[in-house]
């Protein structure tokens, strides 16, 4: 039987039975993203064909992480839409049924909370390489690599400088006003949130777009993207988070955690309703665990190579930590209070409906009169 020799990666020769030579590009037809700063491919040369075949490193984990992320994003968007429905439904019902008006005093603040959560989840869609490659870049074929890198910068600034801080500040505002006897104007509260987010937004913009000491610092300190090359030589830009942004957001998270713990402690000490205390404890515990996990992942991302699976795990863990905060915040401060308001409103309808029983109590709490209308 005829033998054909080939040269393996270490230079030694070997022989196999004569099977048809299949190019590596045919076997590994799916591209794999290999950052330009790391070389993890082995060129195999066949003398008879006088060409080089590249066996790329697999990126199955990256595709899995993107798929899991997009599923959770879809769930967050549905939850936000449900919260919008609850808010506007209560708004309409409060006009028809006066007792619900007091429950609807902060509808603009709740609307702002859900709005920030919706925008954060939608912004995370553009971070995923699969979405950008399939649904964005085909419609923008003239985008250069620098322009793609600028899109990653915009994502970082909006995510860590506006959407998530805005969500957290709005949530803190709702926790604080929950124990006040008189709720402030909803429009005034919505206006106050924006100036609080402004300093962090400006600092994130300066550090991401105008990195200080860029020439004298490592790339991971200020870079919000890295270059990836597939087996066909096509280059694309993948998004990440610079260490400068992690440090800025970490400082904000520390100050926020102290204020948030104090606000939750005031609510727990003031409220005697057992169910509300359980909700506040769940809210405080979730944020005190999720925010440190997010900061740890943000610090770990620039240090780990982009092709390392740990990098993908850190990105997914960071996303899940924030997503859990969004879910707990919307359910605890939007959906459950509005559902309780509707339940309380239905309980008071007996005072308005024909045939309802009206009971008047004595000063000592005993039943004095019972009339049916």
C-alpha positions in Angstrom: 0.0 0.0 0.0 1.3 3.5 -0.9 2.5 5.6 2.0 2.5 9.4 2.2 4.6 11.3 4.7 3.8 14.5 6.4 5.5 16.7 8.9 3.9 17.3 12.3 4.3 20.3 14.5 7.6 19.3 16.2 9.3 18.6 12.8 9.4 14.8 13.0 8.2 12.7 10.0 5.5 10.1 10.1 3.6 8.0 7.6 0.0 6.9 7.3 -2.0 4.9 4.9 -2.9 6.9 1.8 -6.1 8.6 2.7 -7.2 11.7 0.8 -5.8 14.8 2.3 -8.6 17.1 3.6 -7.7 20.7 4.1 -8.0 21.9 7.6 -10.2 24.8 6.5 -12.8 22.1 5.5 -12.6 20.2 8.7 -12.8 23.2 10.9 -15.2 25.3 8.9 -16.4 27.4 11.8 -14.2 30.3 12.6 -12.6 30.7 16.0 -11.7 34.0 17.5 -8.0 34.2 18.3 -6.8 37.5 19.9 -4.0 39.0 18.0 -1.9 39.2 21.2 -1.9 35.5 21.7 -0.7 32.7 19.4 -2.4 29.4 20.1 -2.4 27.9 16.6 0.0 25.3 15.1 0.8 25.5 11.4 0.9 22.1 9.7 2.7 21.9 6.4 2.2 19.3 3.7 5.1 19.2 1.2 3.0 17.7 -1.5 0.5 20.6 -1.5 3.1 23.3 -0.6 0.5 25.1 1.6 0.0 25.8 5.3 -3.1 24.6 7.2 -4.0 26.3 10.5 -5.7 24.3 13.2 -7.5 27.0 15.3 -8.2 27.0 19.0 -11.8 26.2 19.6 -14.3 28.8 20.8 -17.2 26.6 21.7 -17.2 28.1 25.2 -17.6 31.6 23.8 -20.6 30.7 21.8 -22.1 28.9 24.8 -21.6 32.0 27.0 -23.2 34.2 24.3 -26.2 31.9 24.0 -26.7 31.8 27.8 -26.4 35.6 28.0 -28.9 36.3 25.2 -31.4 33.9 26.9 -31.1 35.8 30.2 -31.3 39.2 28.3 -34.5 38.0 26.7 -36.0 37.2 30.1 -34.9 40.5 31.5 -36.6 42.4 28.6 -39.8 40.4 29.2 -39.7 41.2 32.9 -39.2 44.9 32.2 -42.1 44.9 29.7 -44.3 43.2 32.4 -43.2 45.9 34.9 -44.2 48.6 32.3 -47.6 47.0 32.0 -48.1 47.0 35.8 -47.1 50.6 36.1 -49.3 51.9 33.4 -52.2 49.7 34.4 -52.0 51.1 38.0 -51.8 54.6 36.5 -55.0 54.2 34.5 -56.8 52.4 37.4 -55.9 55.1 39.9 -57.7 57.7 37.8 -60.9 55.6 37.9 -60.6 54.5 41.5 -59.5 57.2 43.9 -58.1 55.0 46.7 -55.4 53.8 44.4 -54.1 57.3 43.9 -51.9 57.2 47.0 -50.2 54.0 45.7 -49.5 55.6 42.4 -47.7 58.8 43.7 -44.2 57.5 42.6 -45.2 56.0 39.3 -42.6 58.1 37.5 -39.8 56.9 39.7 -40.8 53.3 39.2 -41.0 54.0 35.5 -37.5 55.4 35.6 -36.2 52.3 37.4 -37.6 49.9 34.8 -36.4 52.2 32.0 -32.8 52.0 33.3 -33.1 48.2 33.7 -34.5 47.9 30.1 -31.7 50.0 28.6 -29.0 48.2 30.5 -30.3 44.8 29.2 -30.6 46.1 25.7 -27.1 47.6 25.8 -25.7 44.2 26.8 -27.1 42.8 23.5 -24.6 44.9 21.6 -21.7 43.6 23.6 -22.2 40.1 22.3 -20.0 39.3 19.2 -22.6 37.0 17.7 -25.3 39.7 17.6 -22.9 42.3 16.2 -21.5 39.9 13.6 -24.9 38.6 12.4 -27.3 41.6 12.8 -25.3 44.8 13.0 -22.1 44.6 10.9 -23.9 43.3 7.7 -25.9 46.6 7.8 -22.8 48.6 8.5 -20.2 47.1 6.2 -18.1 50.3 6.1 -17.2 50.2 9.8 -13.5 50.2 10.4 -11.7 48.5 13.2 -11.3 51.8 15.0 -15.0 52.5 14.7 -15.8 49.0 16.1 -13.5 49.8 19.0 -15.4 53.0 19.6 -18.7 51.1 19.8 -17.2 49.0 22.6 -16.2 52.2 24.4 -19.7 53.6 24.1 -21.0 50.3 25.5 -18.7 50.5 28.6 -19.6 54.2 29.3 -23.3 53.6 29.0 -23.3 50.4 31.0 -21.0 51.4 33.9 -21.5 55.2 33.7 -25.2 55.6 33.2 -27.6 52.7 33.0 -26.5 50.6 35.9 -25.7 53.6 38.3 -29.0 55.1 37.3 -30.8 51.9 38.2 -29.1 51.6 41.5 -29.7 55.3 42.5 -33.3 55.1 41.5 -33.7 51.9 43.6 -32.1 53.6 46.6 -34.5 56.5 46.2 -37.5 54.2 46.3 -36.2 52.4 49.4 -35.7 55.7 51.2 -39.1 57.2 50.4 -40.9 54.0 51.3 -40.9 54.9 55.0 -41.7 58.6 54.6 -45.2 59.8 55.6 -45.5 62.1 52.6 -44.1 60.9 49.3 -42.2 63.6 47.2 -43.3 64.6 43.8 -42.6 61.8 41.3 -41.4 64.2 38.6 -39.1 66.0 41.0 -37.7 62.6 42.1 -37.0 61.6 38.5 -35.2 64.8 37.8 -33.0 64.4 40.9 -31.6 61.0 39.8 -29.9 62.3 36.6 -27.5 64.8 38.3 -26.4 62.1 40.7 -25.3 59.9 37.8 -23.6 62.8 36.0 -20.2 62.7 37.8 -19.7 59.0 37.3 -20.8 59.3 33.6 -18.2 62.1 33.0 -15.4 60.2 34.7 -16.1 57.0 32.8 -16.2 59.0 29.5 -12.8 60.7 30.3 -11.2 57.4 31.3 -12.5 55.4 28.4 -12.2 57.9 25.5 -9.3 60.0 26.9 -7.3 57.6 28.9 -4.9 59.3 31.3 -1.2 58.3 31.0 -2.1 56.0 28.1 1.4 55.8 26.9 2.9 54.8 30.3 0.3 52.3 31.4 -0.4 48.7 30.4 -3.0 48.2 27.7 -5.5 46.4 30.0 -5.7 49.6 32.1 -7.4 51.6 29.4 -8.4 49.2 26.6 -12.1 48.4 26.2 -11.7 46.0 23.2 -9.2 43.5 21.8 -8.6 42.3 18.2 -9.6 38.8 17.2 -8.6 37.0 14.0 -10.4 33.9 12.6 -8.9 31.1 10.5 -9.6 33.0 7.3 -7.7 36.0 8.4 -10.8 38.2 9.1 -10.3 40.6 11.9 -12.9 41.8 14.3 -13.1 43.7 17.5 -14.5 42.1 20.7 -15.6 44.2 23.7 -14.2 44.0 27.2 -13.9 46.3 30.3 -10.8 48.4 31.1 -9.4 48.4 34.6 -9.9 52.2 34.9 -13.7 51.7 34.5 -13.6 48.9 37.1 -11.8 51.1 39.6 -14.3 54.0 39.1 -17.3 51.8 39.3 -15.8 50.0 42.4 -15.5 53.3 44.2 -19.1 54.1 43.4 -20.3 50.6 44.5 -18.6 50.9 47.9 -20.2 54.3 48.6 -23.5 53.0 47.3 -23.4 49.8 49.4 -23.0 51.9 52.6 -25.9 54.1 51.8 -28.0 51.2 50.7 -27.4 49.2 53.9 -28.3 52.2 56.0 -31.6 52.7 54.0 -32.5 49.0 54.4 -31.8 49.1 58.1 -34.1 52.1 58.5 -36.9 50.3 56.6 -36.5 47.0 58.6 -36.5 48.9 61.9 -39.6 51.0 60.9 -41.8 48.4 59.2 -43.7 45.8 61.3 -45.1 43.9 58.3 -43.4 40.6 58.2 -43.7 40.2 54.4 -42.1 43.6 53.8 -39.2 42.8 56.1 -38.6 39.6 54.2 -38.6 41.5 50.9 -36.2 44.1 52.2 -33.8 41.5 53.6 -33.9 39.7 50.2 -33.2 43.0 48.5 -30.3 43.9 50.8 -28.7 40.4 50.7 -28.9 40.2 46.9 -27.2 43.5 46.4 -24.5 42.9 49.0 -23.5 39.7 47.3 -24.0 40.7 43.7 -22.2 44.0 43.7 -18.9 42.5 45.1 -19.1 39.7 42.6 -19.5 42.2 39.8 -16.5 44.2 41.0 -14.4 41.1 41.4 -15.2 40.0 37.8 -14.5 43.5 36.5 -11.0 43.5 38.1 -10.3 39.9 36.9 -11.3 40.6 33.2 -8.4 42.8 32.2 -5.8 40.5 33.9 -6.9 37.3 32.2 -6.1 36.8 28.5 -9.2 37.2 26.3 -8.8 33.6 24.9 -8.7 32.1 28.4 -12.0 30.4 29.4 -11.8 32.2 32.7 -12.3 35.4 30.9 -15.6 34.2 29.4 -16.7 32.8 32.8 -15.9 36.2 34.5 -18.0 38.1 31.9 -20.9 35.7 32.3 -20.7 35.9 36.1 -20.6 39.7 36.1 -23.7 39.8 33.8 -25.6 37.3 36.0 -24.8 39.3 39.1 -26.3 42.5 37.7 -29.2 40.6 36.1 -30.1 39.2 39.5 -30.1 42.7 41.0 -32.4 43.8 38.2 -34.8 40.9 38.8 -35.0 41.4 42.5 -35.3 45.2 42.2 -38.1 45.1 39.7 -40.1 42.3 41.5 -39.6 43.8 45.0 -40.1 47.5 44.2 -42.4 47.5 41.2 -44.4 44.3 40.6 -45.1 43.2 44.2 -46.1 46.7 45.6 -48.4 47.3 42.6 -50.0 43.8 43.1 -50.5 44.6 46.8 -52.1 47.9 45.8 -54.6 46.1 43.6 -55.3 43.6 46.4 -55.9 46.5 48.9 -58.1 48.2 46.3 -60.2 45.1 45.8 -60.6 44.8 49.6 -62.0 48.3 49.9 -64.5 48.0 47.0 -67.1 46.8 49.5 -67.5 50.4 50.5 -68.5 51.3 46.9 -70.3 48.3 45.5 -74.1 47.8 45.9 -75.0 45.0 48.3 -71.8 45.4 50.3 -71.8 45.2 54.0 -70.7 48.3 55.9 -69.5 47.7 59.5 -69.0 50.6 62.0 -66.8 49.9 65.0 -67.2 51.2 68.5 -64.3 53.1 70.2 -63.4 49.8 72.0 -63.2 48.0 68.7 -66.5 46.1 69.0 -69.1 45.9 66.3 -71.8 48.5 66.7 -73.7 48.6 63.4 -74.0 46.5 60.3 -75.8 47.8 57.3 -76.2 46.3 53.8 -76.6 48.6 50.8 
